[in-house]
Amino acid sequence: MPLGLAFGVLIVQSGFAWWWAPIFSFVIYAGSVEYLAITMITSGMGPLAATITGGMVNFRHIFYGITFPRHNVRSFLGRAYVTYALTDEVYAVVSAMRITSGPAIVAITAWCQAFWVIPGICGALLGQALPDGLKGMEFALVALFVVLAFESYESSRSRLLVVLAITCALVSYAFFLGNLLVPALTGYFLILIGRWRLSDAS
């Protein structure tokens, strides 16, 4: 909920009308990519680079889909909806509680989406009442990725991955300056694939 509120405020403070908040939340519906989309649009990033960046940030969802009990949802529309609305939170709740009931999966998915979309709208409406040029809201994206990176480290406890990620970022910054995101993500992604292939071969 706090991230949704912050997103709503940020999108208005970035120059968008308030009604763009629900459009982003329904069309994209991926918290980190929604934050990132604001930056990509306002910085003039091209469609190809934006697509690659969004795909890399949300690449983990492919693995969610493999083990998510979508097959327990009987209706076609229900399966289509839970596929579209599968997020970290939905996957975590369904997996932790070992939920297999189709209606329960749909209900949890809808509940999680509501807890993102509604605060986003409220934040956007609140953002209209705040003074223009409010400082600090742009840091919300940085804070979000710091938290995601820390949680990823907590789950893997691999210092090597942290060093590799920082190295990719520094090298990309040295060669690409302000356009470091796509090459840094690409480099890190290729390193992870190579690391997985080597461990699989051994």
FIKE-977676 format. One record per atom (N, C-alpha, C): residue number from 1; atom name; z, y, x. Coordinates in Angstrom, 3 decimals, always signed. Example, Ala and Ser with C-alpha at 12.3 -4.5 7.8 and 13.67 -1.06 7.14 Angstrom:
REC num atomo        z        y        x
REC   1     N   +7.800   -5.690  +13.190
REC   1    CA   +7.800   -4.500  +12.300
REC   1     C   +7.800   -3.300  +13.200
REC   2     N   +7.080   -2.250  +12.850
REC   2    CA   +7.140   -1.060  +13.670
REC   2     C   +7.870   +0.030  +12.900
***
This chain:
REC num atomo        z        y        x
REC   1     N   +0.000   -1.214   +0.812
REC   1    CA   +0.000   +0.000   +0.000
REC   1     C   +0.000   +1.276   +0.854
REC   2     N   +0.856   +1.391   +1.885
REC   2    CA   +0.816   +2.603   +2.719
REC   2     C   -0.542   +2.814   +3.388
REC   3     N   -1.185   +1.717   +3.839
REC   3    CA   -2.494   +1.847   +4.468
REC   3     C   -3.540   +2.330   +3.474
REC   4     N   -3.432   +1.877   +2.228
REC   4    CA   -4.345   +2.338   +1.189
REC   4     C   -4.176   +3.821   +0.913
REC   5     N   -2.924   +4.276   +0.831
REC   5    CA   -2.646   +5.702   +0.635
REC   5     C   -3.206   +6.526   +1.790
REC   6     N   -2.949   +6.059   +3.011
REC   6    CA   -3.436   +6.781   +4.192
REC   6     C   -4.960   +6.831   +4.210
REC   7     N   -5.598   +5.733   +3.795
REC   7    CA   -7.061   +5.711   +3.745
REC   7     C   -7.583   +6.744   +2.757
REC   8     N   -6.956   +6.814   +1.580
REC   8    CA   -7.381   +7.782   +0.575
REC   8     C   -7.257   +9.214   +1.064
REC   9     N   -6.144   +9.525   +1.707
REC   9    CA   -5.952  +10.875   +2.253
REC   9     C   -6.984  +11.155   +3.340
REC  10     N   -7.201  +10.179   +4.221
REC  10    CA   -8.113  +10.368   +5.350
REC  10     C   -9.546  +10.595   +4.890
REC  11     N   -9.983   +9.870   +3.865
REC  11    CA  -11.378   +9.996   +3.439
REC  11     C  -11.643  +11.381   +2.855
REC  12     N  -10.656  +11.945   +2.145
REC  12    CA  -10.805  +13.301   +1.604
REC  12     C  -10.741  +14.332   +2.725
REC  13     N   -9.806  +14.130   +3.654
REC  13    CA   -9.669  +15.064   +4.771
REC  13     C  -10.888  +15.032   +5.703
REC  14     N  -11.668  +13.942   +5.615
REC  14    CA  -12.872  +13.830   +6.443
REC  14     C  -14.087  +14.471   +5.788
REC  15     N  -13.903  +15.033   +4.593
REC  15    CA  -14.984  +15.754   +3.935
REC  15     C  -15.628  +15.046   +2.763
REC  16     N  -15.167  +13.850   +2.413
REC  16    CA  -15.714  +13.121   +1.276
REC  16     C  -15.019  +13.555   -0.015
REC  17     N  -15.722  +13.416   -1.135
REC  17    CA  -15.097  +13.630   -2.440
REC  17     C  -14.135  +12.476   -2.722
REC  18     N  -13.135  +12.705   -3.585
REC  18    CA  -12.096  +11.693   -3.827
REC  18     C  -12.672  +10.390   -4.346
REC  19     N  -13.779  +10.476   -5.137
REC  19    CA  -14.311   +9.260   -5.765
REC  19     C  -15.012   +8.335   -4.767
REC  20     N  -15.171   +8.788   -3.525
REC  20    CA  -15.702   +7.883   -2.512
REC  20     C  -14.688   +6.819   -2.119
REC  21     N  -13.407   +7.093   -2.331
REC  21    CA  -12.366   +6.109   -1.976
REC  21     C  -12.550   +4.796   -2.733
REC  22     N  -12.673   +4.820   -4.094
REC  22    CA  -12.906   +3.543   -4.784
REC  22     C  -14.261   +2.928   -4.470
REC  23     N  -15.274   +3.757   -4.186
REC  23    CA  -16.588   +3.200   -3.828
REC  23     C  -16.491   +2.423   -2.514
REC  24     N  -15.867   +3.028   -1.512
REC  24    CA  -15.646   +2.324   -0.241
REC  24     C  -14.858   +1.034   -0.478
REC  25     N  -13.806   +1.137   -1.296
REC  25    CA  -12.896   +0.010   -1.491
REC  25     C  -13.544   -1.146   -2.233
REC  26     N  -14.510   -0.851   -3.108
REC  26    CA  -15.179   -1.923   -3.841
REC  26     C  -16.406   -2.452   -3.096
REC  27     N  -17.173   -1.558   -2.482
REC  27    CA  -18.408   -1.978   -1.819
REC  27     C  -18.116   -2.643   -0.475
REC  28     N  -17.242   -2.027   +0.326
REC  28    CA  -16.905   -2.589   +1.641
REC  28     C  -15.735   -3.554   +1.516
REC  29     N  -14.655   -3.104   +0.919
REC  29    CA  -13.417   -3.859   +0.731
REC  29     C  -13.015   -4.660   +1.971
REC  30     N  -12.769   -3.936   +3.025
REC  30    CA  -12.253   -4.529   +4.267
REC  30     C  -11.506   -3.406   +4.968
REC  31     N  -10.179   -3.435   +4.872
REC  31    CA   -9.356   -2.312   +5.302
REC  31     C   -9.748   -1.684   +6.621
REC  32     N   -9.804   -2.493   +7.682
REC  32    CA  -10.107   -1.937   +9.003
REC  32     C  -11.520   -1.380   +9.061
REC  33     N  -12.476   -2.048   +8.410
REC  33    CA  -13.860   -1.574   +8.434
REC  33     C  -14.017   -0.324   +7.576
REC  34     N  -13.228   -0.192   +6.506
REC  34    CA  -13.285   +1.029   +5.698
REC  34     C  -12.843   +2.232   +6.522
REC  35     N  -11.754   +2.075   +7.253
REC  35    CA  -11.311   +3.146   +8.151
REC  35     C  -12.401   +3.447   +9.177
REC  36     N  -12.955   +2.381   +9.732
REC  36    CA  -13.974   +2.526  +10.763
REC  36     C  -15.234   +3.169  +10.197
REC  37     N  -15.561   +2.860   +8.937
REC  37    CA  -16.766   +3.404   +8.311
REC  37     C  -16.713   +4.925   +8.220
REC  38     N  -15.521   +5.464   +7.976
REC  38    CA  -15.384   +6.927   +7.924
REC  38     C  -15.806   +7.531   +9.255
REC  39     N  -15.300   +6.956  +10.340
REC  39    CA  -15.641   +7.448  +11.677
REC  39     C  -17.116   +7.242  +11.982
REC  40     N  -17.661   +6.074  +11.601
REC  40    CA  -19.059   +5.784  +11.895
REC  40     C  -19.989   +6.738  +11.151
REC  41     N  -19.660   +7.052   +9.898
REC  41    CA  -20.503   +7.951   +9.105
REC  41     C  -20.411   +9.382   +9.620
REC  42     N  -19.197   +9.855   +9.848
REC  42    CA  -19.021  +11.244  +10.287
REC  42     C  -19.539  +11.477  +11.706
REC  43     N  -19.613  +10.418  +12.510
REC  43    CA  -20.129  +10.568  +13.875
REC  43     C  -21.635  +10.354  +13.954
REC  44     N  -22.252   +9.945  +12.824
REC  44    CA  -23.695   +9.757  +12.797
REC  44     C  -24.174   +8.457  +13.408
REC  45     N  -23.322   +7.441  +13.437
REC  45    CA  -23.727   +6.145  +13.995
REC  45     C  -24.852   +5.544  +13.157
REC  46     N  -25.823   +4.951  +13.816
REC  46    CA  -26.965   +4.361  +13.132
REC  46     C  -26.604   +3.116  +12.340
REC  47     N  -27.457   +2.738  +11.353
REC  47    CA  -27.171   +1.573  +10.500
REC  47     C  -27.024   +0.266  +11.278
REC  48     N  -27.871   +0.058  +12.294
REC  48    CA  -27.816   -1.191  +13.059
REC  48     C  -26.501   -1.302  +13.823
REC  49     N  -26.123   -0.228  +14.511
REC  49    CA  -24.868   -0.236  +15.268
REC  49     C  -23.676   -0.396  +14.336
REC  50     N  -23.735   +0.254  +13.164
REC  50    CA  -22.641   +0.145  +12.197
REC  50     C  -22.518   -1.277  +11.666
REC  51     N  -23.663   -1.918  +11.405
REC  51    CA  -23.657   -3.299  +10.907
REC  51     C  -23.083   -4.254  +11.950
REC  52     N  -23.502   -4.088  +13.198
REC  52    CA  -22.997   -4.947  +14.278
REC  52     C  -21.497   -4.761  +14.448
REC  53     N  -21.055   -3.502  +14.443
REC  53    CA  -19.629   -3.214  +14.609
REC  53     C  -18.809   -3.823  +13.485
REC  54     N  -19.243   -3.602  +12.241
REC  54    CA  -18.525   -4.164  +11.096
REC  54     C  -18.484   -5.675  +11.124
REC  55     N  -19.609   -6.295  +11.515
REC  55    CA  -19.657   -7.749  +11.592
REC  55     C  -18.720   -8.312  +12.638
REC  56     N  -18.620   -7.639  +13.772
REC  56    CA  -17.733   -8.116  +14.835
REC  56     C  -16.266   -7.940  +14.466
REC  57     N  -15.944   -6.813  +13.843
REC  57    CA  -14.551   -6.571  +13.447
REC  57     C  -14.092   -7.609  +12.432
REC  58     N  -14.984   -8.002  +11.532
REC  58    CA  -14.609   -8.940  +10.467
REC  58     C  -15.134  -10.351  +10.705
REC  59     N  -15.487  -10.674  +11.930
REC  59    CA  -16.046  -11.995  +12.231
REC  59     C  -15.080  -13.124  +11.889
REC  60     N  -13.787  -12.839  +11.983
REC  60    CA  -12.769  -13.867  +11.709
REC  60     C  -12.855  -14.384  +10.279
REC  61     N  -13.441  -13.624   +9.369
REC  61    CA  -13.519  -14.043   +7.968
REC  61     C  -14.383  -15.284   +7.793
REC  62     N  -15.291  -15.518   +8.728
REC  62    CA  -16.098  -16.742   +8.674
REC  62     C  -15.191  -17.965   +8.750
REC  63     N  -14.202  -17.903   +9.631
REC  63    CA  -13.284  -19.032   +9.788
REC  63     C  -12.325  -19.130   +8.599
REC  64     N  -11.984  -17.999   +7.999
REC  64    CA  -11.176  -18.032   +6.776
REC  64     C  -11.915  -18.822   +5.698
REC  65     N  -13.206  -18.525   +5.556
REC  65    CA  -13.990  -19.153   +4.497
REC  65     C  -14.106  -20.658   +4.635
REC  66     N  -14.046  -21.156   +5.870
REC  66    CA  -14.186  -22.598   +6.097
REC  66     C  -13.016  -23.369   +5.497
REC  67     N  -11.802  -22.820   +5.620
REC  67    CA  -10.602  -23.546   +5.182
REC  67     C  -10.004  -23.018   +3.882
REC  68     N  -10.551  -21.931   +3.338
REC  68    CA   -9.999  -21.373   +2.098
REC  68     C  -10.356  -22.289   +0.925
REC  69     N   -9.386  -22.598   +0.037
REC  69    CA   -9.638  -23.548   -1.068
REC  69     C  -10.451  -22.947   -2.214
REC  70     N  -11.594  -22.387   -1.876
REC  70    CA  -12.461  -21.759   -2.873
REC  70     C  -12.997  -22.777   -3.877
REC  71     N  -13.139  -24.013   -3.432
REC  71    CA  -13.693  -25.057   -4.297
REC  71     C  -12.793  -25.363   -5.489
REC  72     N  -11.518  -24.948   -5.419
REC  72    CA  -10.610  -25.183   -6.547
REC  72     C  -10.835  -24.207   -7.693
REC  73     N  -11.595  -23.162   -7.437
REC  73    CA  -11.954  -22.217   -8.505
REC  73     C  -13.198  -22.765   -9.185
REC  74     N  -13.098  -23.093  -10.453
REC  74    CA  -14.162  -23.852  -11.118
REC  74     C  -15.384  -23.015  -11.482
REC  75     N  -15.173  -21.803  -11.988
REC  75    CA  -16.310  -21.015  -12.460
REC  75     C  -17.084  -20.409  -11.295
REC  76     N  -18.386  -20.233  -11.501
REC  76    CA  -19.234  -19.638  -10.467
REC  76     C  -18.815  -18.205  -10.175
REC  77     N  -18.551  -17.433  -11.233
REC  77    CA  -18.147  -16.037  -11.047
REC  77     C  -16.812  -15.945  -10.312
REC  78     N  -15.904  -16.870  -10.636
REC  78    CA  -14.610  -16.886   -9.957
REC  78     C  -14.761  -17.172   -8.475
REC  79     N  -15.597  -18.158   -8.130
REC  79    CA  -15.832  -18.483   -6.718
REC  79     C  -16.515  -17.325   -5.996
REC  80     N  -17.467  -16.687   -6.689
REC  80    CA  -18.145  -15.538   -6.084
REC  80     C  -17.151  -14.409   -5.819
REC  81     N  -16.228  -14.196   -6.765
REC  81    CA  -15.256  -13.109   -6.599
REC  81     C  -14.293  -13.376   -5.447
REC  82     N  -13.740  -14.592   -5.374
REC  82    CA  -12.767  -14.868   -4.303
REC  82     C  -13.453  -14.910   -2.935
REC  83     N  -14.762  -15.209   -2.913
REC  83    CA  -15.501  -15.146   -1.656
REC  83     C  -15.647  -13.695   -1.209
REC  84     N  -16.036  -12.836   -2.143
REC  84    CA  -16.201  -11.407   -1.850
REC  84     C  -14.880  -10.748   -1.467
REC  85     N  -13.798  -11.121   -2.137
REC  85    CA  -12.513  -10.428   -1.977
REC  85     C  -11.544  -11.148   -1.041
REC  86     N  -12.050  -12.085   -0.236
REC  86    CA  -11.179  -12.791   +0.707
REC  86     C  -10.778  -11.858   +1.847
REC  87     N   -9.490  -11.615   +1.986
REC  87    CA   -8.966  -10.745   +3.041
REC  87     C   -7.869  -11.471   +3.813
REC  88     N   -7.380  -10.810   +4.855
REC  88    CA   -6.283  -11.388   +5.636
REC  88     C   -5.084  -11.697   +4.750
REC  89     N   -4.768  -10.747   +3.854
REC  89    CA   -3.577  -10.889   +3.014
REC  89     C   -3.722  -12.047   +2.035
REC  90     N   -4.890  -12.157   +1.399
REC  90    CA   -5.128  -13.250   +0.447
REC  90     C   -5.032  -14.592   +1.161
REC  91     N   -5.690  -14.683   +2.309
REC  91    CA   -5.676  -15.936   +3.067
REC  91     C   -4.259  -16.304   +3.486
REC  92     N   -3.493  -15.309   +3.927
REC  92    CA   -2.125  -15.563   +4.383
REC  92     C   -1.243  -16.058   +3.243
REC  93     N   -1.338  -15.413   +2.070
REC  93    CA   -0.497  -15.797   +0.930
REC  93     C   -0.863  -17.190   +0.432
REC  94     N   -2.166  -17.428   +0.236
REC  94    CA   -2.620  -18.724   -0.283
REC  94     C   -2.275  -19.845   +0.691
REC  95     N   -2.435  -19.605   +1.989
REC  95    CA   -2.145  -20.633   +2.992
REC  95     C   -0.650  -20.888   +3.120
REC  96     N   +0.140  -19.814   +3.157
REC  96    CA   +1.587  -19.962   +3.343
REC  96     C   +2.239  -20.650   +2.154
REC  97     N   +1.767  -20.328   +0.949
REC  97    CA   +2.363  -20.901   -0.261
REC  97     C   +1.658  -22.180   -0.702
REC  98     N   +0.623  -22.582   +0.057
REC  98    CA   -0.145  -23.806   -0.238
REC  98     C   -0.620  -23.839   -1.692
REC  99     N   -1.205  -22.750   -2.114
REC  99    CA   -1.679  -22.631   -3.498
REC  99     C   -3.035  -23.321   -3.628
REC 100     N   -3.151  -24.184   -4.622
REC 100    CA   -4.407  -24.896   -4.859
REC 100     C   -4.963  -24.652   -6.257
REC 101     N   -4.203  -24.009   -7.116
REC 101    CA   -4.650  -23.733   -8.479
REC 101     C   -5.719  -22.645   -8.476
REC 102     N   -6.856  -22.941   -9.104
REC 102    CA   -7.945  -21.973   -9.172
REC 102     C   -7.547  -20.646   -9.801
REC 103     N   -6.948  -20.667  -11.017
REC 103    CA   -6.526  -19.403  -11.641
REC 103     C   -5.528  -18.621  -10.788
REC 104     N   -4.633  -19.329  -10.104
REC 104    CA   -3.649  -18.650   -9.250
REC 104     C   -4.340  -17.981   -8.064
REC 105     N   -5.343  -18.639   -7.500
REC 105    CA   -6.083  -18.058   -6.372
REC 105     C   -6.800  -16.785   -6.810
REC 106     N   -7.434  -16.839   -7.978
REC 106    CA   -8.127  -15.652   -8.504
REC 106     C   -7.135  -14.526   -8.777
REC 107     N   -5.984  -14.870   -9.366
REC 107    CA   -4.975  -13.859   -9.697
REC 107     C   -4.425  -13.192   -8.436
REC 108     N   -4.127  -13.983   -7.411
REC 108    CA   -3.611  -13.425   -6.152
REC 108     C   -4.660  -12.526   -5.498
REC 109     N   -5.909  -12.965   -5.536
REC 109    CA   -6.993  -12.172   -4.957
REC 109     C   -7.119  -10.828   -5.659
REC 110     N   -7.089  -10.848   -7.000
REC 110    CA   -7.199   -9.607   -7.777
REC 110     C   -5.994   -8.703   -7.539
REC 111     N   -4.803   -9.296   -7.433
REC 111    CA   -3.579   -8.527   -7.194
REC 111     C   -3.647   -7.819   -5.839
REC 112     N   -4.090   -8.537   -4.818
REC 112    CA   -4.202   -7.935   -3.483
REC 112     C   -5.229   -6.807   -3.475
REC 113     N   -6.335   -7.002   -4.184
REC 113    CA   -7.340   -5.947   -4.228
REC 113     C   -6.819   -4.716   -4.956
REC 114     N   -6.087   -4.938   -6.045
REC 114    CA   -5.514   -3.811   -6.785
REC 114     C   -4.545   -3.020   -5.918
REC 115     N   -3.787   -3.729   -5.078
REC 115    CA   -2.818   -3.058   -4.211
REC 115     C   -3.489   -2.309   -3.063
REC 116     N   -4.795   -2.493   -2.903
REC 116    CA   -5.534   -1.695   -1.934
REC 116     C   -6.300   -0.561   -2.619
REC 117     N   -6.980   -0.882   -3.711
REC 117    CA   -7.840   +0.101   -4.376
REC 117     C   -7.028   +1.217   -5.026
REC 118     N   -5.990   +0.857   -5.782
REC 118    CA   -5.209   +1.868   -6.512
REC 118     C   -4.509   +2.845   -5.565
REC 119     N   -3.803   +2.377   -4.521
REC 119    CA   -3.227   +3.347   -3.578
REC 119     C   -4.286   +4.210   -2.899
REC 120     N   -5.481   +3.647   -2.669
REC 120    CA   -6.552   +4.437   -2.066
REC 120     C   -6.959   +5.600   -2.952
REC 121     N   -7.071   +5.335   -4.262
REC 121    CA   -7.401   +6.402   -5.216
REC 121     C   -6.282   +7.437   -5.261
REC 122     N   -5.041   +6.955   -5.312
REC 122    CA   -3.889   +7.876   -5.336
REC 122     C   -3.852   +8.732   -4.068
REC 123     N   -4.124   +8.110   -2.925
REC 123    CA   -4.140   +8.853   -1.672
REC 123     C   -5.241   +9.896   -1.640
REC 124     N   -6.415   +9.549   -2.203
REC 124    CA   -7.525  +10.503   -2.243
REC 124     C   -7.197  +11.700   -3.131
REC 125     N   -6.580  +11.432   -4.282
REC 125    CA   -6.180  +12.530   -5.171
REC 125     C   -5.101  +13.384   -4.516
REC 126     N   -4.177  +12.732   -3.812
REC 126    CA   -3.149  +13.473   -3.081
REC 126     C   -3.770  +14.303   -1.966
REC 127     N   -4.782  +13.744   -1.316
REC 127    CA   -5.439  +14.449   -0.222
REC 127     C   -6.079  +15.751   -0.647
REC 128     N   -6.501  +15.820   -1.929
REC 128    CA   -7.089  +17.059   -2.427
REC 128     C   -6.064  +18.182   -2.502
REC 129     N   -4.801  +17.809   -2.684
REC 129    CA   -3.747  +18.822   -2.800
REC 129     C   -3.215  +19.264   -1.442
REC 130     N   -3.571  +18.537   -0.402
REC 130    CA   -3.094  +18.870   +0.940
REC 130     C   -4.021  +19.893   +1.586
REC 131     N   -3.518  +20.690   +2.511
REC 131    CA   -4.370  +21.687   +3.177
REC 131     C   -5.467  +21.027   +4.000
REC 132     N   -6.632  +21.670   +4.060
REC 132    CA   -7.743  +21.145   +4.851
REC 132     C   -7.382  +21.131   +6.332
REC 133     N   -7.977  +20.176   +7.040
REC 133    CA   -7.739  +20.102   +8.476
REC 133     C   -6.360  +19.594   +8.838
REC 134     N   -5.771  +18.786   +7.952
REC 134    CA   -4.446  +18.229   +8.226
REC 134     C   -4.507  +17.374   +9.488
REC 135     N   -3.658  +17.662  +10.442
REC 135    CA   -3.695  +16.973  +11.723
REC 135     C   -2.950  +15.638  +11.665
REC 136     N   -3.459  +14.680  +12.399
REC 136    CA   -2.758  +13.412  +12.559
REC 136     C   -3.295  +12.271  +11.720
REC 137     N   -3.998  +12.567  +10.604
REC 137    CA   -4.479  +11.491   +9.739
REC 137     C   -5.538  +10.642  +10.436
REC 138     N   -6.313  +11.268  +11.335
REC 138    CA   -7.346  +10.505  +12.036
REC 138     C   -6.751   +9.440  +12.947
REC 139     N   -5.450   +9.562  +13.244
REC 139    CA   -4.794   +8.569  +14.094
REC 139     C   -4.497   +7.283  +13.328
REC 140     N   -4.666   +7.300  +12.005
REC 140    CA   -4.370   +6.115  +11.193
REC 140     C   -5.211   +4.923  +11.634
REC 141     N   -6.494   +5.172  +11.981
REC 141    CA   -7.357   +4.074  +12.422
REC 141     C   -6.868   +3.496  +13.744
REC 142     N   -6.497   +4.377  +14.663
REC 142    CA   -5.976   +3.922  +15.953
REC 142     C   -4.705   +3.101  +15.750
REC 143     N   -3.802   +3.608  +14.900
REC 143    CA   -2.544   +2.903  +14.632
REC 143     C   -2.805   +1.535  +14.012
REC 144     N   -3.783   +1.475  +13.091
REC 144    CA   -4.118   +0.206  +12.445
REC 144     C   -4.584   -0.820  +13.470
REC 145     N   -5.470   -0.425  +14.374
REC 145    CA   -5.992   -1.369  +15.353
REC 145     C   -4.949   -1.734  +16.401
REC 146     N   -4.032   -0.826  +16.690
REC 146    CA   -2.930   -1.160  +17.600
REC 146     C   -2.064   -2.256  +16.989
REC 147     N   -1.760   -2.119  +15.695
REC 147    CA   -0.955   -3.127  +14.997
REC 147     C   -1.693   -4.464  +14.954
REC 148     N   -3.004   -4.430  +14.628
REC 148    CA   -3.788   -5.668  +14.577
REC 148     C   -3.850   -6.335  +15.950
REC 149     N   -4.005   -5.527  +17.000
REC 149    CA   -4.049   -6.083  +18.354
REC 149     C   -2.714   -6.709  +18.732
REC 150     N   -1.612   -6.044  +18.351
REC 150    CA   -0.286   -6.582  +18.664
REC 150     C   -0.041   -7.890  +17.922
REC 151     N   -0.443   -7.939  +16.637
REC 151    CA   -0.267   -9.169  +15.865
REC 151     C   -1.115  -10.298  +16.442
REC 152     N   -2.309   -9.956  +16.910
REC 152    CA   -3.167  -10.968  +17.525
REC 152     C   -2.535  -11.504  +18.803
REC 153     N   -1.939  -10.609  +19.589
REC 153    CA   -1.266  -11.041  +20.814
REC 153     C   -0.055  -11.909  +20.490
REC 154     N   +0.692  -11.532  +19.451
REC 154    CA   +1.872  -12.302  +19.063
REC 154     C   +1.501  -13.729  +18.675
REC 155     N   +0.328  -13.888  +18.055
REC 155    CA   -0.076  -15.227  +17.614
REC 155     C   -0.627  -16.074  +18.758
REC 156     N   -1.208  -15.435  +19.776
REC 156    CA   -1.814  -16.206  +20.870
REC 156     C   -0.992  -16.186  +22.157
REC 157     N   -0.255  -15.077  +22.379
REC 157    CA   +0.552  -14.897  +23.592
REC 157     C   -0.295  -15.055  +24.862
REC 158     N   -1.545  -14.639  +24.792
REC 158    CA   -2.435  -14.757  +25.944
REC 158     C   -2.598  -13.390  +26.606
REC 159     N   -1.999  -13.236  +27.772
REC 159    CA   -2.138  -11.977  +28.507
REC 159     C   -3.555  -11.799  +29.043
REC 160     N   -4.214  -12.921  +29.306
REC 160    CA   -5.581  -12.855  +29.816
REC 160     C   -6.500  -12.157  +28.817
REC 161     N   -6.345  -12.486  +27.522
REC 161    CA   -7.181  -11.864  +26.499
REC 161     C   -6.943  -10.362  +26.432
REC 162     N   -5.694   -9.942  +26.605
REC 162    CA   -5.378   -8.509  +26.606
REC 162     C   -6.067   -7.820  +27.780
REC 163     N   -5.981   -8.435  +28.959
REC 163    CA   -6.617   -7.873  +30.157
REC 163     C   -8.132   -7.798  +29.975
REC 164     N   -8.722   -8.845  +29.402
REC 164    CA  -10.165   -8.860  +29.175
REC 164     C  -10.585   -7.773  +28.193
REC 165     N   -9.814   -7.594  +27.127
REC 165    CA  -10.134   -6.572  +26.129
REC 165     C  -10.074   -5.174  +26.744
REC 166     N   -9.035   -4.905  +27.512
REC 166    CA   -8.893   -3.597  +28.162
REC 166     C  -10.013   -3.373  +29.172
REC 167     N  -10.364   -4.427  +29.921
REC 167    CA  -11.445   -4.326  +30.904
REC 167     C  -12.773   -4.000  +30.235
REC 168     N  -13.065   -4.685  +29.123
REC 168    CA  -14.305   -4.417  +28.381
REC 168     C  -14.346   -2.971  +27.899
REC 169     N  -13.213   -2.481  +27.408
REC 169    CA  -13.146   -1.105  +26.914
REC 169     C  -13.371   -0.103  +28.045
REC 170     N  -12.738   -0.330  +29.197
REC 170    CA  -12.867   +0.595  +30.326
REC 170     C  -14.282   +0.597  +30.900
REC 171     N  -14.873   -0.587  +31.032
REC 171    CA  -16.241   -0.678  +31.550
REC 171     C  -17.216   +0.002  +30.594
REC 172     N  -17.047   -0.238  +29.294
REC 172    CA  -17.921   +0.386  +28.296
REC 172     C  -17.759   +1.897  +28.297
REC 173     N  -16.523   +2.352  +28.470
REC 173    CA  -16.279   +3.799  +28.518
REC 173     C  -16.955   +4.423  +29.736
REC 174     N  -16.932   +3.712  +30.849
REC 174    CA  -17.538   +4.236  +32.078
REC 174     C  -19.051   +4.378  +31.948
REC 175     N  -19.682   +3.460  +31.204
REC 175    CA  -21.140   +3.472  +31.108
REC 175     C  -21.670   +4.136  +29.836
REC 176     N  -20.886   +4.072  +28.752
REC 176    CA  -21.393   +4.549  +27.465
REC 176     C  -20.598   +5.715  +26.880
REC 177     N  -19.515   +6.104  +27.505
REC 177    CA  -18.678   +7.229  +27.075
REC 177     C  -18.305   +7.112  +25.600
REC 178     N  -18.800   +8.043  +24.766
REC 178    CA  -18.385   +8.082  +23.362
REC 178     C  -18.907   +6.941  +22.517
REC 179     N  -19.907   +6.205  +23.016
REC 179    CA  -20.487   +5.102  +22.243
REC 179     C  -20.026   +3.753  +22.783
REC 180     N  -18.759   +3.676  +23.120
REC 180    CA  -18.258   +2.470  +23.794
REC 180     C  -17.957   +1.308  +22.860
REC 181     N  -17.796   +1.559  +21.551
REC 181    CA  -17.274   +0.529  +20.652
REC 181     C  -18.153   -0.713  +20.595
REC 182     N  -19.453   -0.533  +20.305
REC 182    CA  -20.348   -1.684  +20.157
REC 182     C  -20.477   -2.475  +21.459
REC 183     N  -20.756   -1.843  +22.613
REC 183    CA  -20.828   -2.641  +23.851
REC 183     C  -19.512   -3.301  +24.226
REC 184     N  -18.384   -2.633  +23.955
REC 184    CA  -17.084   -3.236  +24.274
REC 184     C  -16.841   -4.467  +23.416
REC 185     N  -17.113   -4.357  +22.116
REC 185    CA  -16.939   -5.500  +21.216
REC 185     C  -17.900   -6.625  +21.570
REC 186     N  -19.147   -6.260  +21.885
REC 186    CA  -20.143   -7.273  +22.248
REC 186     C  -19.724   -8.024  +23.508
REC 187     N  -19.287   -7.281  +24.520
REC 187    CA  -18.844   -7.913  +25.760
REC 187     C  -17.668   -8.840  +25.548
REC 188     N  -16.692   -8.370  +24.772
REC 188    CA  -15.502   -9.188  +24.519
REC 188     C  -15.863  -10.432  +23.715
REC 189     N  -16.749  -10.263  +22.747
REC 189    CA  -17.191  -11.381  +21.911
REC 189     C  -17.891  -12.439  +22.763
REC 190     N  -18.761  -12.008  +23.669
REC 190    CA  -19.471  -12.949  +24.538
REC 190     C  -18.513  -13.665  +25.487
REC 191     N  -17.512  -12.939  +25.977
REC 191    CA  -16.504  -13.561  +26.846
REC 191     C  -15.730  -14.634  +26.088
REC 192     N  -15.361  -14.344  +24.844
REC 192    CA  -14.627  -15.323  +24.037
REC 192     C  -15.458  -16.573  +23.791
REC 193     N  -16.759  -16.369  +23.499
REC 193    CA  -17.641  -17.524  +23.285
REC 193     C  -17.746  -18.351  +24.563
REC 194     N  -17.934  -17.673  +25.714
REC 194    CA  -18.012  -18.382  +26.988
REC 194     C  -16.730  -19.124  +27.311
REC 195     N  -15.602  -18.487  +27.019
REC 195    CA  -14.298  -19.130  +27.268
REC 195     C  -14.123  -20.370  +26.394
REC 196     N  -14.557  -20.264  +25.135
REC 196    CA  -14.460  -21.399  +24.218
REC 196     C  -15.371  -22.541  +24.660
REC 197     N  -16.592  -22.207  +25.120
REC 197    CA  -17.526  -23.246  +25.565
REC 197     C  -16.987  -23.968  +26.797
REC 198     N  -16.379  -23.217  +27.707
REC 198    CA  -15.827  -23.832  +28.915
REC 198     C  -14.656  -24.754  +28.593
REC 199     N  -13.776  -24.292  +27.697
REC 199    CA  -12.626  -25.123  +27.324
REC 199     C  -13.069  -26.344  +26.540
REC 200     N  -14.141  -26.191  +25.735
REC 200    CA  -14.652  -27.315  +24.950
REC 200     C  -15.301  -28.350  +25.865
REC 201     N  -15.979  -27.863  +26.912
REC 201    CA  -16.646  -28.775  +27.842
REC 201     C  -15.651  -29.558  +28.689
REC 202     N  -14.516  -28.930  +28.996
REC 202    CA  -13.509  -29.602  +29.817
REC 202     C  -12.624  -30.515  +28.971
***
